[in-house]
Amino acid sequence: MKAASYHRPFAKRSSFRLPFRYVLSTVTIILLVYFGVQFSRFYKLSPDNLYRELYRPYPLLQSPIAKYPQASRIEAFYGKRSFDSVIRTAKHQVLLSDKEALLTGVAYLESADAFWAIAPLKKLAASGGSAFHDAGEYYLALAYLKNSDYDDALTIIQQIRNQPNHQYRGVFSEDLMDEVKMLKWR
């Protein structure tokens, strides 16, 4: 006797299943690309890269000291980009003006010594009525960032972002704040 073969007829595929698979595949690919980009961004993130992206040297009039006799020795050295001389002169000076404190802090940053830049910039940022207050806060945030003091940097950045008339408000975006927060996790 011959064994009976059992053939199951092809079941009709539901019209819902096939498009659902395509949608699920597309969403999966998009999510993989998104998380890959975020992971790459997190992996490449460093305080030095972020600092280099944000840092701009403080502009000073490049004019001879004789033309402006009220300019101090610190301003003259800064104008010549002699940052070591700025630092040496500031160490021997008892009292620094707001402009000299700013130039000294920026000279420390230019000399890759963010730790020592914090003190004169912090003094300047605390003086609210100074014409150099905004620049002092900006460079103080950068000094904290360079020195890996992320909580202090975030505090200063948030203060800058909360002041609508701050000169450097547009420099610090919400994405940048997120990047500084990510640096805390590393």
C-alpha positions in Angstrom: 0.0 0.0 0.0 1.1 3.4 -0.8 1.6 6.0 1.9 -0.6 9.0 1.5 1.2 12.2 1.2 0.0 15.1 3.0 0.4 18.5 1.3 -0.6 21.5 3.1 -1.9 24.2 0.8 0.0 27.5 0.9 -1.5 29.7 3.4 -2.3 33.2 2.2 0.0 35.7 3.7 -1.7 38.5 5.5 -1.4 41.8 3.8 -0.3 43.3 7.1 2.8 41.1 7.7 5.0 42.1 4.8 4.8 45.9 5.2 5.3 45.5 8.9 8.6 43.7 8.3 9.8 46.4 6.0 8.9 49.1 8.5 10.5 47.2 11.3 13.7 46.7 9.3 13.8 50.4 8.3 13.3 51.6 11.9 16.0 49.2 13.1 18.5 50.5 10.6 17.7 54.1 11.5 18.1 53.3 15.2 21.4 51.5 14.6 22.8 54.5 12.6 21.6 57.0 15.2 23.2 55.1 18.1 26.3 54.5 16.1 26.7 58.2 15.5 26.0 59.0 19.2 28.5 56.4 20.3 31.1 57.8 17.8 30.4 61.3 19.1 30.8 60.2 22.7 34.0 58.2 21.9 35.6 61.1 20.1 34.6 63.7 22.7 37.4 65.1 24.8 37.9 68.3 26.8 40.8 69.3 24.6 38.8 69.0 21.4 35.9 71.0 22.9 38.3 73.6 24.3 40.0 74.0 20.9 36.6 74.4 19.2 35.5 77.1 21.6 38.7 79.0 22.3 39.2 82.4 20.6 42.2 84.6 21.6 41.2 87.8 23.2 41.6 90.6 20.7 43.7 93.6 21.7 44.6 96.6 19.7 47.9 95.9 18.0 49.3 99.4 18.4 52.6 100.7 19.7 52.8 101.5 23.3 54.0 105.0 22.7 50.7 105.8 20.9 48.8 104.8 24.0 50.9 105.7 27.0 48.1 104.6 29.4 48.7 101.0 28.3 50.4 98.9 31.0 53.4 96.6 30.5 51.0 93.6 30.7 49.0 95.0 27.7 52.2 95.7 25.8 53.5 92.1 26.3 50.1 90.7 25.5 50.0 92.8 22.3 53.4 91.2 21.3 52.0 87.7 22.2 54.7 87.4 24.8 52.6 85.4 27.2 55.4 84.3 29.5 56.3 88.0 30.1 52.6 88.8 30.8 52.6 86.1 33.5 55.9 87.1 35.0 54.9 90.8 35.1 51.5 90.0 36.7 53.1 87.8 39.4 55.3 90.8 40.5 52.4 93.3 40.4 50.5 93.8 43.6 47.2 94.9 42.2 45.8 94.1 38.7 43.2 96.2 36.9 40.3 94.3 35.4 41.8 94.4 31.9 45.2 93.2 33.3 43.5 90.3 35.1 41.7 89.3 31.9 44.9 89.5 29.9 46.8 87.5 32.6 44.1 84.8 32.6 44.1 84.5 28.8 48.0 84.4 28.9 47.8 81.4 31.2 45.3 79.8 28.8 47.6 80.5 25.9 50.5 78.9 27.8 48.3 75.8 28.4 48.2 76.4 32.2 44.4 76.5 32.8 44.8 75.9 36.6 46.5 79.2 37.1 44.2 81.0 34.7 41.2 80.4 37.0 42.2 82.7 39.9 42.5 86.0 37.9 39.4 85.1 35.8 37.4 84.2 38.8 38.1 87.6 40.4 37.1 89.3 37.2 33.9 87.3 36.8 32.9 88.1 40.3 33.1 91.9 39.6 29.8 92.4 37.9 30.1 96.0 36.9 33.4 95.6 34.9 33.6 96.2 31.2 35.5 92.9 31.0 33.0 90.9 33.0 31.5 89.0 30.0 35.0 88.1 28.6 36.1 87.1 32.1 33.1 84.7 32.5 33.7 83.3 29.0 37.4 82.5 29.6 36.7 81.3 33.1 34.3 78.7 31.6 37.0 77.7 29.2 39.6 77.4 31.9 37.3 75.2 34.0 36.6 73.1 30.9 40.4 72.8 30.1 41.1 71.9 33.8 38.4 69.2 33.7 36.2 71.0 36.3 33.0 70.2 34.4 30.5 71.1 37.2 32.1 74.6 37.5 32.2 75.0 33.8 28.5 74.0 33.4 27.6 76.5 36.2 29.4 79.4 34.4 28.0 78.3 31.0 24.5 78.3 32.4 25.0 81.7 33.9 26.1 83.0 30.5 23.1 81.4 28.7 20.7 82.9 31.3 21.9 86.5 30.6 20.2 87.7 27.4 22.6 90.5 26.8 25.8 88.6 27.5 28.4 89.1 24.8 29.3 85.4 24.6 25.8 83.9 25.0 25.6 82.6 21.4 28.8 80.6 21.8 27.4 78.1 24.3 24.5 76.1 22.7 22.4 73.5 24.3 24.3 70.8 22.4 27.5 72.1 23.9 26.1 71.8 27.4 25.1 68.2 26.6 28.7 67.5 25.4 30.1 68.9 28.7 27.6 66.7 30.6 28.8 63.7 28.6 32.4 64.5 29.5 31.4 64.1 33.2 30.4 60.5 32.4 33.7 59.6 30.8 
